[in-house]
Amino acid sequence: MDTTTILKAFNDHSKNTLMETLDIEYVALGDDFLTAKMPVNSKVYQPYGQLHGGATAALAESVGSAASNFFIEHESQFINGIQLSINHIKSKREGVVFATAKNIHKGKTTHLWEVTIVDENDELISIAKMTNIVLTKK
């Protein structure tokens, strides 16, 4: 499958989910990364009119989980996130943020991702590490 088809499949699979609610869209894909974007607007604000850390964490976990799907056997396996650690570096009031998950470890039972969240000016907003477990369907 080509990149456009894969990104469309990820975005179609996000219908009626938190990703759709937060307007998260998968936008770029490579051999060792996946990138998604999310607009910064009132849907993702905390009470002070800034990007909510929980929305940023949801973006990081969404892209990290989706990225692990490239490395599993879809007929017999599925992914669950088991750990997310995130540091918020800079606040954001408007614009867009981009989360890029890059693989650190791809094992048979666990995957570790570094997720970097930057804004449209490539300024660092947050950075996260995410661990996923590979489970067998019953």
N, C-alpha and C positions, 0 to 999 in steps of 0.2 A: 504494500500500500504506500502511496505517496504521502508526503507531509500534509498537504491540504486535506486529503481524505481522513487522515488520522485526527487532525485537529477538529474537523467537522464532527467526527464521531464522538470525541470527548465533549464538545460543546452540546451536541444533541443529547448525550447521556446526562447532562447537567440540568435538563428540564425538570421543573417541579422539585428542586432541591435548594439547599442553602446557597449553592453557587449561583443559581438563577436569581434568588432574592437579593444577593449582594452584587449582581451584575458582573460576576467573575467570568472572564472569557479566556480560553487557551489560545495563545497567539503565535508561539514559536516552539520548534521541536528540533532536537539534534540527537546525535548518537549518545550523548551523556547528559542531556539537560531537557527540561520542559519549562516554558515560561507562560504565565497567565497574567492578565491585567485586571485591575479593579478601579472603577472611578471613585474618587473621594468626594462625597456629597453627604447630604443629610441622612441617607440610609445607613451610613457607616460612622456617623459622628457619636462621640460621647457627649455628655451634657455641656462641655465647654466649646463645642463647635470644632473639635479636632478629630482626626482619624482615631477610632476606637482600637485599643490594643487587641481586643477580642476579635474584631473584624480582620485585623492584620494577621492574627493567629489562624483564623479560619481560612484566609487566603493561602498562608504558608502550608497548612495541613492539606488543603485541597490539591495544591500543585505537587506536594511531596507524595501524597497517596496516588494521584493519577500517574506520576512518573514511574512508580513501582510496577504499574500494570504492564509496562513494556517488557518486563523480565520474568513474567510468570506464564504458566500454561493455563490459559483461560478455561479450558474444559474441566480441569481438576483442581485449580487453586484460586484463592482470592486473597486480598490484602486487607489488613487492619492496622491502623496507626496505634502504636503502643506508647510512644513518648514524643513530646514536643517541648522544646526549650527555646524561648524566644527573648531576644533583647531588643528593646525599642531605643533607637538612637536619636531620632529627630521627629518632631511633630509635623503634621501635614493638615492643611485646612481645605485645600481644593486641588483639582487636577486629577492625576492618574498615578497609581503605583503599579509596579511590575514585580512579580515574584518569579525568580528563576531557581529551580531545584537542580542541583548538580550532585551526581552520585559520588559518595565517598566509599561505600562498601556495598557490594552486591553478593550476598551469600545465598545459600539454598533456603535458609529459614528467616533471615533478617536482611533488611536493606537500610542503609543509613544515608540520609540526604542533608546537604547544606542548602538552605533556602535563603537567598539574598533578596531583600525587598528594597527597590530603589524607586525614585520618582521619575517624571518625564525629563528631568535635568540630570539624571544619573546620580543623584545624591542619595546616599544611604539613609534609609528610613528605619529598617529593622533587619536583624539577621537571626536565623533559626537553625536548629538541628532537629531532624525528625527521624525516628526509627519506626519502621514498619515490620510486621511479622507476616510471613507467608504461610497461609493456612490451607489445608486440604478440604475441599468440599465433601460433604457427607452424602 
